[in-house]
Amino acid sequence: MVAALKKNRNKKSESEVDEDDMSCIKLCRGYSRDHRPELNQAILLMMTENQAGIPVFMAASSGNVNDNKNFNKVINTHLKCYKEALNNRYLIGDAALYTTNNVQILHQQKQLFVTRVPAKIRSANELIESVASCPMTPVKGAEGYESYEVLSDYADVSPRWVLIRSEQARKSEQKTLLKKMLKKSEKEEEALTNKLAKKPFKCKTDALRAFKEWQAKNIYCQAEPVITEKPCYTKAGRPGKDSQPDSMEYYVSGHPWLAVDCRKFAVTTLGCFVLATNDLDKNALSSAEVLSTYKSQQSVERGFRFLKSPEFMVSALFLKKPERIEALLMLMTLCLMVYAAIQHRIRLELKKQSRFFPGHEAETQSDPDSTLGVFLLSGY
């Protein structure tokens, strides 16, 4: 797994990085999942195997670099040597991995991958929107999941796209659907009433054309156009009763409403997402295995929760020099390696003896031979 773990550092500790020193990270502000954008940040990149989540690679990165660039750097620089040394079969990643450049590089290196397709990709979004007409089939061994496969032409690699519909995710997203639709419709209404309605046009045709453009861009709000005319006079002062206007300005507005059909359409796409893999052999990797392989990232998420937990005492980094912060990130990775190895050994022994710790839910473990040599990719 390659991951970007962002840690905040004290705002008063200003960075002393030489701009010409490319070997040193830059402590700078970036996107904060903790909603603390005023704090400087650093990123920890890590590659782990998927059985126990033991790190096999780590590197520090500047705080304002996004996951797409970091993952591309790791793939270009390190993945080939790890593939030759460890003979890993699959690289599992989140949506940050699935870019045109990354997919082409992985294809050239003959590295098999399983990743989530970003919904912002038009063809993926169209596939999700067509779920009502897709012949969905139940996923074997995964209750509440349905799938449908297509071949994509993304990045000229022709990967398999697996459209997944989760009943559990559908129920969860349905609770917040109305709130999201209301928020988006308010933005669309604002674009009509506060922007378009205040813009003057020289003729009715131009006003109606602008209204149609607004309607085409907005899917939640629907409205009937209302054209109003405003006379314009070049002379200053109040015009007389019989004076004719020098020109006319036209304004378009309307009374928007939220279409019922939009909500019905949105309900059909709830709980849907697309997974991609360049392993075209369905016998070697079925739809059910694509889903289970992608969900194996959960074993690695526990390791990152360990690093970011308050008990680890590094929720904020109070070191000043970037070199010392890099050293601390390395020590954090070593702690995770020891923690993951011990936890994996304990779980194996408990499984052999059919024992468990009281108060802890039993976690299912897959066959170690079936998951050997899988790397996971995730972004933090």
One Martini backbone bead per residue (centre of mass of N, CA, C, O) as a GRO file, in nm:
protein
  380
    1MET     BB    1   0.095   0.036   0.023
    2VAL     BB    2   0.019   0.362  -0.069
    3ALA     BB    3   0.053   0.652   0.142
    4ALA     BB    4  -0.097   0.958   0.271
    5LEU     BB    5   0.014   1.110   0.571
    6LYS     BB    6  -0.122   1.370   0.747
    7LYS     BB    7   0.054   1.611   0.953
    8ASN     BB    8   0.044   1.830   1.197
    9ARG     BB    9   0.193   2.141   1.286
   10ASN     BB   10   0.310   2.393   1.437
   11LYS     BB   11   0.259   2.723   1.358
   12LYS     BB   12   0.526   2.848   1.503
   13SER     BB   13   0.687   2.645   1.320
   14GLU     BB   14   0.895   2.743   1.098
   15SER     BB   15   1.028   2.707   0.799
   16GLU     BB   16   1.390   2.601   0.695
   17VAL     BB   17   1.392   2.573   0.380
   18ASP     BB   18   1.573   2.510   0.110
   19GLU     BB   19   1.478   2.566  -0.212
   20ASP     BB   20   1.739   2.398  -0.340
   21ASP     BB   21   1.660   2.155  -0.154
   22MET     BB   22   1.538   1.847  -0.281
   23SER     BB   23   1.592   1.646  -0.018
   24CYS     BB   24   1.380   1.831   0.119
   25ILE     BB   25   1.117   1.904   0.279
   26LYS     BB   26   0.807   2.094   0.280
   27LEU     BB   27   0.655   2.308   0.508
   28CYS     BB   28   0.310   2.326   0.432
   29ARG     BB   29   0.012   2.417   0.318
   30GLY     BB   30  -0.293   2.222   0.306
   31TYR     BB   31  -0.498   1.978   0.305
   32SER     BB   32  -0.739   1.923   0.579
   33ARG     BB   33  -0.911   1.673   0.754
   34ASP     BB   34  -0.909   1.847   1.038
   35HIS     BB   35  -0.971   2.149   0.979
   36ARG     BB   36  -0.643   2.279   0.962
   37PRO     BB   37  -0.518   2.506   0.742
   38GLU     BB   38  -0.310   2.676   0.936
   39LEU     BB   39  -0.136   2.428   0.927
   40ASN     BB   40   0.132   2.261   0.888
   41GLN     BB   41   0.259   2.000   0.659
   42ALA     BB   42   0.300   1.643   0.622
   43ILE     BB   43   0.401   1.347   0.432
   44LEU     BB   44   0.333   0.991   0.428
   45LEU     BB   45   0.483   0.739   0.248
   46MET     BB   46   0.342   0.403   0.182
   47MET     BB   47   0.434   0.052   0.166
   48THR     BB   48   0.228  -0.243   0.182
   49GLU     BB   49   0.125  -0.529   0.287
   50ASN     BB   50  -0.191  -0.721   0.326
   51GLN     BB   51  -0.180  -0.919   0.567
   52ALA     BB   52  -0.046  -0.705   0.808
   53GLY     BB   53   0.062  -0.412   0.724
   54ILE     BB   54   0.362  -0.411   0.646
   55PRO     BB   55   0.613  -0.214   0.588
   56VAL     BB   56   0.834  -0.156   0.278
   57PHE     BB   57   0.780   0.165   0.250
   58MET     BB   58   0.923   0.505   0.285
   59ALA     BB   59   0.822   0.864   0.257
   60ALA     BB   60   0.866   1.193   0.249
   61SER     BB   61   0.648   1.486   0.207
   62SER     BB   62   0.504   1.747   0.107
   63GLY     BB   63   0.206   1.915   0.215
   64ASN     BB   64   0.109   2.016  -0.104
   65VAL     BB   65   0.093   1.725  -0.216
   66ASN     BB   66  -0.072   1.520  -0.401
   67ASP     BB   67  -0.153   1.191  -0.450
   68ASN     BB   68  -0.108   1.164  -0.754
   69LYS     BB   69   0.196   1.249  -0.751
   70ASN     BB   70   0.300   1.051  -0.538
   71PHE     BB   71   0.218   0.787  -0.679
   72ASN     BB   72   0.375   0.837  -0.940
   73LYS     BB   73   0.654   0.838  -0.804
   74VAL     BB   74   0.646   0.552  -0.685
   75ILE     BB   75   0.597   0.398  -0.949
   76ASN     BB   76   0.850   0.501  -1.104
   77THR     BB   77   1.078   0.433  -0.873
   78HIS     BB   78   0.978   0.150  -0.693
   79LEU     BB   79   0.786  -0.078  -0.806
   80LYS     BB   80   0.972  -0.253  -0.985
   81CYS     BB   81   1.167  -0.356  -0.761
   82TYR     BB   82   0.943  -0.484  -0.582
   83LYS     BB   83   0.841  -0.682  -0.793
   84GLU     BB   84   1.114  -0.838  -0.827
   85ALA     BB   85   1.157  -0.906  -0.517
   86LEU     BB   86   0.833  -0.999  -0.435
   87ASN     BB   87   0.618  -1.073  -0.651
   88ASN     BB   88   0.375  -0.905  -0.692
   89ARG     BB   89   0.047  -0.895  -0.819
   90TYR     BB   90  -0.104  -0.654  -0.666
   91LEU     BB   91  -0.234  -0.319  -0.690
   92ILE     BB   92  -0.393  -0.132  -0.442
   93GLY     BB   93  -0.638   0.137  -0.487
   94ASP     BB   94  -0.751   0.435  -0.502
   95ALA     BB   95  -0.857   0.704  -0.691
   96ALA     BB   96  -0.563   0.836  -0.708
   97LEU     BB   97  -0.443   0.613  -0.906
   98TYR     BB   98  -0.663   0.682  -1.135
   99THR     BB   99  -0.472   0.759  -1.403
  100THR     BB  100  -0.343   0.783  -1.705
  101ASN     BB  101  -0.044   0.763  -1.629
  102ASN     BB  102  -0.057   0.529  -1.423
  103VAL     BB  103  -0.188   0.314  -1.606
  104GLN     BB  104   0.037   0.311  -1.822
  105ILE     BB  105   0.271   0.233  -1.633
  106LEU     BB  106   0.152  -0.033  -1.527
  107HIS     BB  107   0.130  -0.163  -1.807
  108GLN     BB  108   0.435  -0.150  -1.879
  109GLN     BB  109   0.513  -0.317  -1.601
  110LYS     BB  110   0.305  -0.549  -1.560
  111GLN     BB  111   0.092  -0.436  -1.342
  112LEU     BB  112  -0.139  -0.534  -1.140
  113PHE     BB  113  -0.471  -0.395  -1.065
  114VAL     BB  114  -0.680  -0.237  -0.802
  115THR     BB  115  -0.938   0.014  -0.840
  116ARG     BB  116  -1.084   0.318  -0.815
  117VAL     BB  117  -1.311   0.511  -0.988
  118PRO     BB  118  -1.363   0.817  -1.061
  119ALA     BB  119  -1.658   1.005  -1.091
  120LYS     BB  120  -1.532   1.238  -1.282
  121ILE     BB  121  -1.543   1.037  -1.492
  122ARG     BB  122  -1.754   1.025  -1.745
  123SER     BB  123  -1.784   0.718  -1.807
  124ALA     BB  124  -1.837   0.640  -1.509
  125ASN     BB  125  -2.087   0.817  -1.468
  126GLU     BB  126  -2.254   0.685  -1.696
  127LEU     BB  127  -2.256   0.402  -1.574
  128ILE     BB  128  -2.406   0.476  -1.314
  129GLU     BB  129  -2.660   0.604  -1.460
  130SER     BB  130  -2.713   0.301  -1.607
  131VAL     BB  131  -2.802   0.092  -1.381
  132ALA     BB  132  -3.106   0.037  -1.451
  133SER     BB  133  -3.008  -0.116  -1.741
  134CYS     BB  134  -2.837  -0.316  -1.590
  135PRO     BB  135  -2.736  -0.658  -1.551
  136MET     BB  136  -2.746  -0.739  -1.245
  137THR     BB  137  -2.539  -0.938  -1.023
  138PRO     BB  138  -2.468  -1.132  -0.778
  139VAL     BB  139  -2.225  -1.155  -0.535
  140LYS     BB  140  -2.023  -1.390  -0.443
  141GLY     BB  141  -1.994  -1.380  -0.091
  142ALA     BB  142  -2.168  -1.089  -0.113
  143GLU     BB  143  -2.392  -0.951   0.064
  144GLY     BB  144  -2.553  -0.682  -0.106
  145TYR     BB  145  -2.416  -0.736  -0.391
  146GLU     BB  146  -2.364  -0.594  -0.719
  147SER     BB  147  -2.281  -0.665  -1.074
  148TYR     BB  148  -2.101  -0.512  -1.365
  149GLU     BB  149  -1.938  -0.564  -1.679
  150VAL     BB  150  -1.676  -0.378  -1.854
  151LEU     BB  151  -1.506  -0.236  -2.125
  152SER     BB  152  -1.247  -0.010  -2.143
  153ASP     BB  153  -1.067   0.292  -2.299
  154TYR     BB  154  -0.882   0.379  -2.082
  155ALA     BB  155  -0.564   0.481  -2.167
  156ASP     BB  156  -0.533   0.246  -2.384
  157VAL     BB  157  -0.587  -0.044  -2.199
  158SER     BB  158  -0.854  -0.195  -2.138
  159PRO     BB  159  -1.013  -0.221  -1.877
  160ARG     BB  160  -1.188  -0.344  -1.616
  161TRP     BB  161  -1.523  -0.275  -1.530
  162VAL     BB  162  -1.688  -0.266  -1.203
  163LEU     BB  163  -2.010  -0.250  -1.117
  164ILE     BB  164  -2.121  -0.141  -0.795
  165ARG     BB  165  -2.388  -0.248  -0.563
  166SER     BB  166  -2.480  -0.126  -0.243
  167GLU     BB  167  -2.711  -0.164   0.005
  168GLN     BB  168  -2.575  -0.027   0.245
  169ALA     BB  169  -2.492   0.234   0.096
  170ARG     BB  170  -2.775   0.314   0.005
  171LYS     BB  171  -2.894   0.360   0.290
  172SER     BB  172  -2.687   0.572   0.377
  173GLU     BB  173  -2.731   0.780   0.135
  174GLN     BB  174  -3.043   0.826   0.173
  175LYS     BB  175  -3.024   1.010   0.430
  176THR     BB  176  -2.852   1.249   0.249
  177LEU     BB  177  -2.994   1.319  -0.020
  178LEU     BB  178  -3.180   1.566   0.036
  179LYS     BB  179  -2.955   1.751   0.138
  180LYS     BB  180  -2.784   1.753  -0.123
  181MET     BB  181  -3.003   1.848  -0.319
  182LEU     BB  182  -3.064   2.115  -0.175
  183LYS     BB  183  -2.779   2.236  -0.199
  184LYS     BB  184  -2.759   2.225  -0.512
  185SER     BB  185  -3.024   2.381  -0.577
  186GLU     BB  186  -2.936   2.648  -0.442
  187LYS     BB  187  -2.705   2.704  -0.641
  188GLU     BB  188  -2.880   2.707  -0.896
  189GLU     BB  189  -3.067   2.935  -0.804
  190GLU     BB  190  -2.844   3.148  -0.768
  191ALA     BB  191  -2.759   3.150  -1.069
  192LEU     BB  192  -3.037   3.276  -1.153
  193THR     BB  193  -3.112   3.516  -0.945
  194ASN     BB  194  -2.800   3.650  -0.904
  195LYS     BB  195  -2.704   3.642  -1.219
  196LEU     BB  196  -2.889   3.606  -1.469
  197ALA     BB  197  -3.121   3.812  -1.379
  198LYS     BB  198  -2.889   4.064  -1.388
  199LYS     BB  199  -2.857   4.024  -1.694
  200PRO     BB  200  -2.830   4.195  -1.981
  201PHE     BB  201  -3.014   4.214  -2.294
  202LYS     BB  202  -3.081   4.299  -2.635
  203CYS     BB  203  -3.260   4.031  -2.655
  204LYS     BB  204  -3.469   3.759  -2.633
  205THR     BB  205  -3.290   3.546  -2.763
  206ASP     BB  206  -3.046   3.576  -2.569
  207ALA     BB  207  -3.200   3.516  -2.308
  208LEU     BB  208  -3.300   3.228  -2.386
  209ARG     BB  209  -3.019   3.109  -2.438
  210ALA     BB  210  -2.912   3.149  -2.148
  211PHE     BB  211  -3.131   2.976  -2.013
  212LYS     BB  212  -3.062   2.707  -2.156
  213GLU     BB  213  -2.775   2.692  -2.043
  214TRP     BB  214  -2.859   2.674  -1.748
  215GLN     BB  215  -3.040   2.420  -1.777
  216ALA     BB  216  -2.810   2.227  -1.883
  217LYS     BB  217  -2.623   2.258  -1.612
  218ASN     BB  218  -2.894   2.195  -1.454
  219ILE     BB  219  -3.068   1.917  -1.284
  220TYR     BB  220  -3.259   2.012  -1.041
  221CYS     BB  221  -3.350   2.274  -1.165
  222GLN     BB  222  -3.665   2.407  -1.266
  223ALA     BB  223  -3.794   2.633  -1.534
  224GLU     BB  224  -3.971   2.913  -1.642
  225PRO     BB  225  -3.940   3.160  -1.853
  226VAL     BB  226  -3.897   3.519  -1.774
  227ILE     BB  227  -3.962   3.816  -1.950
  228THR     BB  228  -3.810   4.140  -1.917
  229GLU     BB  229  -3.848   4.489  -1.959
  230LYS     BB  230  -3.611   4.775  -2.013
  231PRO     BB  231  -3.577   5.096  -2.035
  232CYS     BB  232  -3.346   5.320  -2.213
  233TYR     BB  233  -3.159   5.620  -2.130
  234THR     BB  234  -2.927   5.872  -2.209
  235LYS     BB  235  -3.056   6.076  -2.043
  236ALA     BB  236  -3.063   6.251  -1.776
  237GLY     BB  237  -3.311   6.177  -1.576
  238ARG     BB  238  -3.645   6.217  -1.597
  239PRO     BB  239  -3.869   6.100  -1.797
  240GLY     BB  240  -4.114   6.153  -1.993
  241LYS     BB  241  -4.422   6.047  -2.092
  242ASP     BB  242  -4.355   6.071  -2.426
  243SER     BB  243  -4.094   5.935  -2.414
  244GLN     BB  244  -3.854   5.754  -2.587
  245PRO     BB  245  -3.661   5.498  -2.591
  246ASP     BB  246  -3.341   5.414  -2.702
  247SER     BB  247  -3.367   5.131  -2.547
  248MET     BB  248  -3.359   4.773  -2.477
  249GLU     BB  249  -3.386   4.553  -2.198
  250TYR     BB  250  -3.327   4.204  -2.110
  251TYR     BB  251  -3.477   3.973  -1.874
  252VAL     BB  252  -3.415   3.660  -1.704
  253SER     BB  253  -3.638   3.434  -1.535
  254GLY     BB  254  -3.770   3.242  -1.244
  255HIS     BB  255  -3.943   2.953  -1.086
  256PRO     BB  256  -3.797   2.727  -0.916
  257TRP     BB  257  -3.779   2.363  -0.910
  258LEU     BB  258  -3.791   2.036  -0.784
  259ALA     BB  259  -3.752   1.753  -0.943
  260VAL     BB  260  -3.875   1.434  -0.915
  261ASP     BB  261  -3.701   1.282  -1.126
  262CYS     BB  262  -3.426   1.345  -0.993
  263ARG     BB  263  -3.471   1.172  -0.741
  264LYS     BB  264  -3.523   0.902  -0.879
  265PHE     BB  265  -3.246   0.897  -1.021
  266ALA     BB  266  -3.067   0.920  -0.763
  267VAL     BB  267  -3.163   0.656  -0.625
  268THR     BB  268  -3.047   0.451  -0.844
  269THR     BB  269  -2.728   0.553  -0.775
  270LEU     BB  270  -2.709   0.442  -0.509
  271GLY     BB  271  -2.425   0.261  -0.406
  272CYS     BB  272  -2.234   0.338  -0.649
  273PHE     BB  273  -1.940   0.188  -0.808
  274VAL     BB  274  -1.605   0.176  -0.958
  275LEU     BB  275  -1.398  -0.082  -1.072
  276ALA     BB  276  -1.048  -0.156  -1.158
  277THR     BB  277  -0.877  -0.378  -1.401
  278ASN     BB  278  -0.601  -0.547  -1.588
  279ASP     BB  279  -0.740  -0.822  -1.531
  280LEU     BB  280  -0.895  -1.021  -1.787
  281ASP     BB  281  -0.914  -1.276  -1.605
  282LYS     BB  282  -1.197  -1.414  -1.469
  283ASN     BB  283  -1.077  -1.676  -1.343
  284ALA     BB  284  -0.857  -1.527  -1.165
  285LEU     BB  285  -1.063  -1.254  -1.153
  286SER     BB  286  -1.338  -1.190  -1.023
  287SER     BB  287  -1.577  -0.986  -0.911
  288ALA     BB  288  -1.556  -1.082  -0.619
  289GLU     BB  289  -1.241  -1.048  -0.605
  290VAL     BB  290  -1.229  -0.750  -0.666
  291LEU     BB  291  -1.385  -0.662  -0.415
  292SER     BB  292  -1.217  -0.809  -0.191
  293THR     BB  293  -0.945  -0.681  -0.269
  294TYR     BB  294  -1.026  -0.387  -0.223
  295LYS     BB  295  -1.127  -0.433   0.084
  296SER     BB  296  -0.832  -0.495   0.204
  297GLN     BB  297  -0.768  -0.198   0.300
  298GLN     BB  298  -0.875  -0.220   0.593
  299SER     BB  299  -0.611  -0.339   0.719
  300VAL     BB  300  -0.454  -0.060   0.676
  301GLU     BB  301  -0.630   0.150   0.820
  302ARG     BB  302  -0.552   0.062   1.107
  303GLY     BB  303  -0.259   0.167   1.094
  304PHE     BB  304  -0.339   0.473   1.052
  305ARG     BB  305  -0.500   0.498   1.310
  306PHE     BB  306  -0.254   0.450   1.490
  307LEU     BB  307  -0.088   0.703   1.394
  308LYS     BB  308  -0.346   0.917   1.448
  309SER     BB  309  -0.367   0.870   1.732
  310PRO     BB  310  -0.345   1.015   2.044
  311GLU     BB  311  -0.172   0.781   2.179
  312PHE     BB  312   0.086   0.846   1.989
  313MET     BB  313   0.169   1.165   2.036
  314VAL     BB  314   0.130   1.296   1.705
  315SER     BB  315  -0.099   1.508   1.630
  316ALA     BB  316   0.151   1.702   1.680
  317LEU     BB  317   0.431   1.873   1.548
  318PHE     BB  318   0.723   2.020   1.738
  319LEU     BB  319   0.912   2.041   1.508
  320LYS     BB  320   1.129   2.237   1.304
  321LYS     BB  321   1.294   2.051   1.138
  322PRO     BB  322   1.259   1.857   0.862
  323GLU     BB  323   1.463   1.634   0.935
  324ARG     BB  324   1.320   1.554   1.205
  325ILE     BB  325   1.048   1.484   1.082
  326GLU     BB  326   1.151   1.255   0.905
  327ALA     BB  327   1.257   1.085   1.141
  328LEU     BB  328   0.982   1.053   1.282
  329LEU     BB  329   0.839   0.909   1.047
  330MET     BB  330   1.023   0.663   1.060
  331LEU     BB  331   0.953   0.580   1.352
  332MET     BB  332   0.654   0.539   1.297
  333THR     BB  333   0.695   0.310   1.092
  334LEU     BB  334   0.840   0.116   1.288
  335CYS     BB  335   0.606   0.094   1.484
  336LEU     BB  336   0.406  -0.024   1.280
  337MET     BB  337   0.568  -0.277   1.211
  338VAL     BB  338   0.567  -0.400   1.495
  339TYR     BB  339   0.264  -0.392   1.544
  340ALA     BB  340   0.175  -0.562   1.294
  341ALA     BB  341   0.342  -0.817   1.351
  342ILE     BB  342   0.228  -0.885   1.629
  343GLN     BB  343  -0.071  -0.892   1.555
  344HIS     BB  344  -0.048  -1.117   1.341
  345ARG     BB  345   0.067  -1.335   1.528
  346ILE     BB  346  -0.165  -1.340   1.730
  347ARG     BB  347  -0.393  -1.409   1.533
  348LEU     BB  348  -0.279  -1.682   1.439
  349GLU     BB  349  -0.272  -1.819   1.719
  350LEU     BB  350  -0.573  -1.783   1.784
  351LYS     BB  351  -0.675  -1.944   1.539
  352LYS     BB  352  -0.540  -2.216   1.606
  353GLN     BB  353  -0.688  -2.214   1.911
  354SER     BB  354  -0.973  -2.084   1.912
  355ARG     BB  355  -0.927  -1.785   2.013
  356PHE     BB  356  -1.006  -1.490   2.225
  357PHE     BB  357  -1.081  -1.170   2.305
  358PRO     BB  358  -1.255  -1.015   2.522
  359GLY     BB  359  -1.461  -0.777   2.345
  360HIS     BB  360  -1.379  -0.893   2.062
  361GLU     BB  361  -1.422  -0.913   1.743
  362ALA     BB  362  -1.430  -1.132   1.503
  363GLU     BB  363  -1.190  -1.178   1.240
  364THR     BB  364  -1.161  -1.240   0.923
  365GLN     BB  365  -0.942  -1.463   0.743
  366SER     BB  366  -0.762  -1.514   0.487
  367ASP     BB  367  -0.582  -1.681   0.281
  368PRO     BB  368  -0.247  -1.642   0.270
  369ASP     BB  369  -0.195  -1.756  -0.023
  370SER     BB  370  -0.413  -1.560  -0.169
  371THR     BB  371  -0.249  -1.273  -0.059
  372LEU     BB  372   0.017  -1.296  -0.170
  373GLY     BB  373   0.152  -1.019  -0.313
  374VAL     BB  374  -0.001  -0.748  -0.199
  375PHE     BB  375  -0.058  -0.416  -0.275
  376LEU     BB  376  -0.143  -0.102  -0.121
  377LEU     BB  377  -0.356   0.187  -0.197
  378SER     BB  378  -0.355   0.508  -0.028
  379GLY     BB  379  -0.512   0.815   0.107
  380TYR     BB  380  -0.402   1.105   0.352
   0.00000   0.00000   0.00000
